[in-house]
Amino acid sequence: MTRGDWTLAALVAGVRAGDTRALARAITLVEDGDALAYELVRELFPATGNARSVGFTGPPGVGKSSLISALVTHVRGEERTVGVISVDPSSPLTHGALLGDRIRLVDHFLDPGVFIRSMGTRGHAGGLAEATLQALLLLDASGKELVFVETVGTGQNEVGIASIADLVVLVLQPGSGDSVQALKAGIMEIPDVIVVNKRDHPHAEALVVDVRQVLSLAPGPKSPIVLTNALAGEGVVELWTTIEERLAALEQGGGLADRRRRNVGAEVFAVASARARSRLEEAVREDPELGRLLEAVEERRLDPLTAVRDILKQVFHLGDENRSDTL
């Protein structure tokens, strides 16, 4: 099987060798849902599990890209290879990734030890999570020692994408209503490390106090809080030390392996659910009989559970009409 000038064998060999062109082509195939991507990931998957991955999430404009850029500079100084996946909302016109707030990463584009890829949602958040996971696996297979995954926003989709990584960092900034909303959104249980960026802001310490108050309401260990100024490079070494300490603690206690198993398992179910839903929607669109079932529910001539049972039986050949737990 070939795509353009690339055969499956050439892509597998290229990714394993860390070839930038092969890696870029492989991720494009993943994003497009190309059939060759399935073969490629299947061939490379057994060799993955070596890279350490860190997800960064938080409201727009808090300095995630600047922070990642500073971290890349630091770890490159330690001669570690790095992959960066920036997950962006899509342009409503071009359906491509918006790169305006990724300009800070430009400094690393010419570094052969750094691979940066921006991925757009293309209107499919579920598909994006799948593509992000596969891109992470490809970067892992290419020999990258570290992979940073950046998402915009603090909604469930964005946090879910960041949670694909081994460790999640929540970035906030003082004086931002979005940061206050993030505190109220109940996502404080998710991050392993919390960053308050722009620590020279007069309200930085106040935000730290607010974060600690929210953390105090939750049981269990508290996430460490690190103050940084990404543009000035302040607090970056402390942040990286904290990230490494958290990763080491997870690995020593067996938590990292457990988390990876849980994350990959959750992704299998998430992808399966997304595809099952797409199949159901397609079937209902194309089958007048299934469409009439929905119309009957909307007109209250048929109850929803009966409609679900009948649709599942027809589309997936599932369901025993004598058991409600098969719905």
C-alpha positions in Angstrom: 0.0 0.0 0.0 1.4 3.4 -1.0 0.5 7.1 -0.5 2.3 9.4 -2.9 6.0 8.5 -2.8 5.7 6.6 0.5 5.2 2.9 0.9 4.2 1.5 4.3 7.7 -0.1 4.7 9.3 3.3 3.9 7.1 5.1 6.4 7.8 2.6 9.1 11.5 2.7 8.5 11.5 6.5 8.2 9.6 7.1 11.5 11.8 4.6 13.3 14.8 6.5 12.1 13.4 9.8 13.2 13.2 11.2 9.7 11.2 14.5 9.8 9.6 14.0 6.4 8.4 10.5 7.2 7.1 11.7 10.6 5.2 14.6 9.1 3.7 12.4 6.4 2.7 9.8 9.0 0.9 12.4 11.2 -0.9 13.8 8.1 -2.2 10.3 7.4 -3.4 10.0 11.0 -5.2 13.3 10.9 -6.9 12.4 7.6 -8.0 9.0 8.9 -6.3 7.3 6.0 -6.4 3.5 5.9 -2.6 3.5 5.7 -2.4 5.2 9.1 -4.0 2.1 10.7 -1.3 -0.2 9.2 1.4 2.3 10.2 0.3 2.6 13.9 -0.1 -1.1 14.1 3.5 -1.7 12.9 5.0 0.9 15.2 2.9 0.5 18.4 4.9 -2.4 19.9 8.0 -0.1 20.0 6.3 2.7 21.9 6.1 3.5 25.6 9.6 5.0 25.9 8.8 8.7 25.6 7.7 10.8 28.6 4.7 12.9 27.7 3.3 16.1 29.4 0.0 17.7 28.6 -0.5 21.4 29.0 -4.0 22.9 29.3 -5.5 26.2 30.4 -7.4 29.2 29.1 -6.2 31.0 25.9 -3.6 33.6 26.4 -2.1 32.4 29.7 1.3 31.7 28.0 1.2 28.0 27.4 3.2 28.3 24.2 5.8 30.6 25.7 6.1 28.2 28.6 6.5 25.1 26.4 9.1 27.1 24.3 11.1 27.9 27.4 10.9 24.2 28.5 12.0 23.0 25.1 15.0 25.4 25.3 15.8 24.0 28.8 15.6 20.3 27.9 17.4 20.7 24.7 20.2 22.1 26.8 20.2 18.7 28.4 20.5 17.2 24.9 17.0 15.5 25.0 15.0 15.2 21.9 11.5 16.7 22.0 8.2 16.5 20.1 5.5 19.2 20.5 1.8 18.6 19.5 -0.2 21.9 19.6 -3.9 21.2 19.5 -5.8 24.2 18.1 -9.4 25.1 17.5 -10.1 25.0 13.7 -10.6 28.0 11.5 -14.3 28.0 10.4 -13.2 28.8 6.9 -10.1 26.7 6.3 -10.6 24.0 8.9 -6.9 24.2 9.6 -5.1 24.8 12.8 -4.8 28.4 14.0 -1.1 29.2 14.6 -1.3 32.8 15.8 -0.6 32.0 19.4 2.1 29.4 18.6 4.6 32.0 17.3 6.8 31.5 20.3 7.6 28.0 19.1 9.1 29.3 15.9 12.5 29.6 17.5 12.7 25.8 17.6 11.6 25.0 14.0 15.1 24.6 12.6 16.3 22.5 15.5 16.7 18.9 14.2 16.1 17.6 17.8 12.7 19.2 18.0 9.6 18.2 16.0 6.5 20.6 16.2 3.1 19.8 14.8 -0.1 21.8 15.1 -3.3 19.9 14.7 -6.8 21.4 14.1 -10.0 20.0 15.3 -11.6 20.0 11.8 -14.9 20.1 13.6 -14.4 16.7 15.2 -13.2 16.8 18.8 -13.5 13.0 19.2 -11.5 12.5 16.1 -8.9 15.0 17.3 -8.4 13.1 20.5 -7.8 9.9 18.5 -5.4 11.7 16.1 -3.5 13.3 19.0 -3.0 9.9 20.7 -1.7 8.4 17.4 0.5 11.4 16.7 2.0 11.0 20.3 2.6 7.3 19.5 4.4 8.2 16.3 6.6 10.7 18.0 7.4 8.1 20.6 8.2 5.5 18.0 10.5 8.1 16.2 12.7 8.2 19.3 11.6 11.5 20.8 12.4 11.3 24.5 9.8 13.9 25.5 6.5 14.9 24.0 4.6 18.0 25.0 0.9 18.2 24.2 -0.7 21.6 24.3 -4.5 22.3 24.2 -6.4 25.5 24.1 -9.2 25.9 26.7 -10.3 24.1 29.8 -13.4 22.3 28.5 -13.8 18.6 28.9 -12.6 18.0 25.3 -9.4 20.0 25.8 -8.7 18.5 29.2 -9.4 15.1 27.9 -6.9 15.5 25.1 -4.3 16.7 27.5 -5.0 13.7 29.7 -3.7 11.4 27.0 -0.3 12.4 28.3 1.6 10.9 31.3 1.3 14.1 33.3 -1.1 17.1 33.0 0.0 20.7 33.7 -2.7 23.3 34.2 -1.5 26.8 33.3 -3.3 29.9 34.8 -2.5 33.6 34.9 -3.5 36.3 37.4 -6.0 38.9 36.6 -7.9 36.7 34.2 -11.6 35.9 34.5 -10.8 32.7 32.5 -8.5 31.5 35.2 -11.2 32.1 37.8 -13.6 30.1 35.7 -11.1 27.3 35.4 -11.1 27.1 39.2 -14.9 26.9 39.3 -15.0 24.3 36.5 -14.0 21.5 38.7 -10.9 20.6 36.7 -8.6 21.2 39.7 -8.6 17.4 40.4 -7.2 16.7 37.0 -3.7 18.4 36.8 -0.6 16.9 38.4 1.1 20.3 38.4 -0.4 23.8 38.4 1.4 26.8 37.0 0.6 30.4 37.7 2.4 32.2 34.9 3.3 35.9 34.7 4.4 35.8 38.3 5.4 39.5 38.2 1.7 40.4 38.0 0.5 42.2 41.2 -2.3 39.6 41.6 -0.1 36.5 41.2 0.1 35.7 44.9 -3.7 36.2 45.3 -4.3 33.7 42.5 -2.0 31.2 44.3 -4.1 31.7 47.5 -7.3 31.1 45.5 -5.9 27.9 43.9 -4.8 26.5 47.3 -8.2 27.2 48.8 -9.8 25.2 46.0 -7.3 22.4 46.3 -8.0 22.2 50.1 -11.6 21.2 49.3 -10.5 18.1 47.5 -9.3 14.9 49.3 -5.9 13.4 48.8 -2.5 14.8 47.9 -2.4 18.4 46.6 -0.9 19.3 43.2 2.2 21.5 43.5 1.9 25.1 42.4 4.8 26.7 40.5 5.1 30.4 39.7 6.7 31.3 36.4 7.4 34.1 34.0 7.8 32.2 30.7 8.9 35.2 28.6 11.6 36.0 31.1 12.5 32.4 31.6 11.8 32.7 35.3 10.7 29.6 37.2 11.2 27.3 34.2 13.9 25.2 35.8 11.8 24.9 38.9 8.8 23.8 36.8 10.8 21.2 34.9 12.3 19.9 38.2 8.7 19.6 39.6 7.5 17.8 36.5 10.4 15.3 36.6 9.9 14.7 40.3 6.2 14.0 39.7 7.0 11.6 36.8 9.6 9.8 38.9 7.2 9.4 41.8 4.6 8.0 39.5 7.0 5.6 37.9 8.5 4.4 41.2 5.1 3.7 42.7 3.7 1.9 39.6 1.3 4.8 39.0 2.7 5.7 35.6 2.2 2.2 34.1 -1.3 2.2 35.6 -2.1 5.6 34.2 -0.9 4.7 30.7 -3.0 1.5 30.7 -6.0 3.5 31.9 -5.4 6.3 29.3 -5.0 3.9 26.4 -8.0 1.8 27.5 -10.1 5.0 27.9 -9.1 6.0 24.4 -10.1 2.7 22.9 -13.6 3.1 24.4 -13.7 6.8 23.4 -12.8 6.1 19.8 -15.1 3.1 19.6 -18.0 5.2 21.0 -17.3 8.0 18.6 -17.3 5.6 15.6 -20.4 3.8 16.8 -22.2 7.1 17.1 -21.1 8.1 13.6 -22.3 4.7 12.3 -25.7 5.2 14.0 -26.1 8.7 12.7 -25.2 7.6 9.2 -27.6 4.6 9.4 -30.5 6.8 10.6 -29.9 9.4 7.9 -29.8 6.7 5.2 -32.6 4.4 6.4 -36.1 5.8 6.3 -37.4 3.2 8.7 -34.9 4.3 11.4 -35.8 7.9 10.7 -39.4 7.2 11.3 -38.5 5.7 14.7 -37.0 9.0 15.7 -40.0 10.9 14.4 -42.2 8.7 16.5 -40.2 9.5 19.6 -40.3 13.2 18.8 -44.1 13.0 18.4 -44.4 10.9 21.6 -45.9 8.0 19.8 -42.9 5.8 20.9 -40.8 5.8 24.0 -37.0 6.5 23.7 -35.9 3.1 25.2 -37.9 1.2 22.7 -36.5 3.3 19.9 -32.9 2.7 21.1 -33.5 -1.0 21.3 -34.9 -1.2 17.8 -32.1 1.0 16.3 -29.4 -1.1 18.0 -31.0 -4.3 16.8 -31.2 -3.1 13.2 -27.8 -1.4 13.0 -25.6 -3.5 15.2 -27.8 -6.6 15.6 -27.7 -6.1 19.4 -30.3 -6.2 22.1 -32.6 -8.7 23.7 -36.1 -7.2 24.0 -36.5 -9.0 27.3 -33.4 -7.3 28.9 -33.1 -3.5 29.5 -29.4 -3.8 30.4 -28.5 -4.5 26.8 -29.5 -1.0 25.7 
